[in-house]
Amino acid sequence: MRAGLALAAASLAVTACVPASSEQPDRRAEPSPIVPSLPRQKIALMSSLPLVYGAGVDMADVIAGKADPHPLHAALAAAHDLVVPDALDAAALKDVRLAILVQPRALGPGELVALDDYVRAGGRLLLFADPQLDWPHGVGLADPRGPLRTSLISPLLRHWGLELQNPGIESARLGKSGVLLVHPGKFGALQGKSGDGSCRPAFDSSVVRCSIGKGRAVIVADADLLDPEILANRAVSGSANRTFIHGLLLELMQEDSG
């Protein structure tokens, strides 16, 4: 197992949904870091979620200096060369060490090919694909300002021999780690097609690690674990979720050993 893994493999513990606000707060002065301390790298971030400016922030707010970037975006922008492409193509992914997709919009055929080519050529991908997204809260399903509530990345997953399933779980903890997932999915092998990705499931198939050509992808069947309200809560869920994300980033951003 790679040194960058922050959490030991454990079985997925399914529980009733426990709001993070109901947990006992962690009295530490500062929350645990979400991004590992590593040499500066070029990172690409794409999402249908309001990661750049924050939920409910419009252009007038941005001009007035009231933007509230997501903690992941803020930390990556401070420590690395962060790019937020509107579209994925060879130019957007050139020299990118890690591509992070968090519940991305529906990608066109050319973008899917570009992403697949990027990974096969040695790129690294961290993908959060949620079958039933909850946040941002207060935004209706039909509201065009809202993100995709159901992941539309299935064409890429099928190409790699995977399918994203929705088991209808309200919430789950990743073993004893305390990591909180909300309405998480799970990954299954696509019936009738093996695909050409070599993928290993973890945490009862809520996470898969894939070797694709010369590159690697880690895919998580939940994006609600990045909910800012959970991450900001200095309790079990907030600290555990930040540590989990930190570990995934470290796994993909650090140099290969051996």
Secondary structure, DSSP 4 states (H G I P E B T S, - for coil): --TT--S---PEEEE----GGGSPPP--SSPPPSS---S--EEEEEESSSTTT-TT--HHHHHTT-----HHHHHHHHHSEEE--SS-STTTTTT-SEEEEESPPPPPHHHHHHHHHHHHTT-EEEEE--SS--PSTT--TT-TTS--SS---HHHHHHTTEEEE----SEEEETTS--EEES--EEEEPTT---S-EEEEETTTTEEEEEETTEEEEEES-SGGG-HHHHHS-SHHHHHHHHHHHHHHHHHHSPPP-
